[in-house]
Amino acid sequence: MSNDIRIKRGITLRLKGEADKTLVDAPRSKTYAVKPPDFHSVIPKMVVKEGAKVKVGDELFFSKYTDKIRFTSPVSGTLKEIVRGEKRRILEVVIEADASDDYREFGTLDPLNAEADAVKSRILESGSWAFLNQRPYDIPADPEDTPKAIFVSAMNTAPLSADVEFILKDRMEAFQAGLNALTRLTPGKVHVSVNGQGSGAFKGLKNVEIHNVFGPHPAANVGVQIHKIDPINMGDRVWTVKPEDVANIGDLFLSGRFTPVRTVAVCGSEAKERKYFRTRIGAPVIDLSGAVDTKNVRVISGDVLTGEQVNTGQYIGFFPNELTLIPEGNKYRAFGWLPFTYNNIPSNSRTSLSWMFPNKKFEVNTNLHGEERALVVTGEMEEVMPMDIFPMQLLKACMAADIEKMENLGIYEVAPEDFALVDYVNTSKIEAQEIIRLGLDLMITEVG
């Protein structure tokens, strides 16, 4: 069964530096890292110590508040270092890789013919549960919950984002096996949203409900799709999984091994080799980006709207399929406040003449072109918010920590990524994604 979802509000940002459709296997790195901050609200409790030998799939740490959720090693080797930050917070668990991998065996299993509890236990013990996220709050899924549905957004609309069909073209068997496993975790439906203008690679999927999505960014955001298909009300739980991670879960059941594959599109106008690299979760940034002049180049693990700034001495994040390199915004123009004098950036408010060239691709940098100022009613936020919520009013309620208003204005339906375009277009230059994240954290603490 297929349903159409058409999104009208949003923006298609066309930027220079898209990755070529060339897939290569990245060389094996000397070290890899799992970063606990990638799992919001998880406080890690270490299981192994520095110097310990681990196999692929061996437990490294678990969640302090939900000890069933285990986080396992993406490679076999020696635990080289536990990097800590302020208040001894664990930032990275670094593993020095062996020349080849030794796997912990979990055994093959057909999820459609197995008990639901056996499927859940297999995902938990292998560490594959880390791939599952929960809405509301955009945090790791709680295995004690039963979601009313599971959502997979098998498409991307963010600027320079990876092509999901290209990533999964040789992993469709694993993708279907992963979907079969997900159907055993919910009494409801597994929804898969695909690009309505794509090649149709996902048409043959079974045991799921397929939705053809049309429209500009943020049409591919799973929160937008949930809002259109089965909105979240107070007390509801739904789970989300990224498409490549569905294939990783499928490989667990097909091969009996934890599969930490991550296909990364190296893109952006400053990238030297713009192509897709197949590597492991937690690979070093420098092995994918090459040497970078970090004074003049911003390296982002993820896309330009929602990604995290990293340096070449760090590691890619657990979830992103992009490594983006763009110019650092450290050059400023005289009389920058004058309109129609700087036409080399995409402008939603038409303060530059770039809007006259809708198909042109732009080279952007990190300059905000302004400073934080008063939050005033302009209507620009609503133009890029396809959900039926009031984004400015919700932001104000989060800033005021007004829980009742936050609930009434739809806090349960949103995640920070849903406000990425609000960050981009709003003339007040406020950090909308950060405000929403703090609001969600408040809801976790006060409402649970």
Salt bridges, closest charged atoms under 4 A:
ASP4 OD2 - ARG6 NH2 3.86
GLU18 OE1 - LYS361 NZ 3.62
ASP98 OD1 - LYS53 NZ 3.20
ASP101 OD1 - ARG28 NH2 2.71
ASP101 OD2 - ARG280 NH2 2.67
ASP102 OD2 - LYS55 NZ 4.00
GLU105 OE2 - ARG257 NE 2.93
GLU125 OE2 - ARG122 NE 3.26
ASP138 OD1 - ARG135 NE 3.88
GLU144 OE2 - LYS68 NZ 2.67
ASP145 OD2 - ARG237 NE 3.62
ASP163 OD2 - LYS21 NZ 2.98
ASP170 OD2 - ARG278 NH1 3.04
GLU209 OE1 - LYS189 NZ 2.83
GLU209 OE2 - HIS211 NE2 3.78
ASP230 OD1 - LYS148 NZ 3.05
ASP236 OD2 - LYS148 NZ 3.10
GLU244 OE2 - ARG171 NH1 3.82
GLU244 OE1 - ARG262 NH1 3.10
ASP245 OD1 - ARG262 NH2 2.90
ASP251 OD2 - ARG171 NH2 2.69
GLU273 OE1 - LYS275 NZ 3.26
GLU328 OE2 - ARG298 NH2 2.52
ASP388 OD1 - ARG9 NH2 3.68
ASP388 OD2 - HIS227 NE2 3.75
GLU413 OE1 - HIS227 ND1 2.77
GLU417 OE2 - ARG135 NH2 3.31
ASP418 OD2 - ARG135 NH1 3.86
ASP441 OD1 - HIS40 NE2 2.69
ASP441 OD1 - ARG437 NH2 3.21
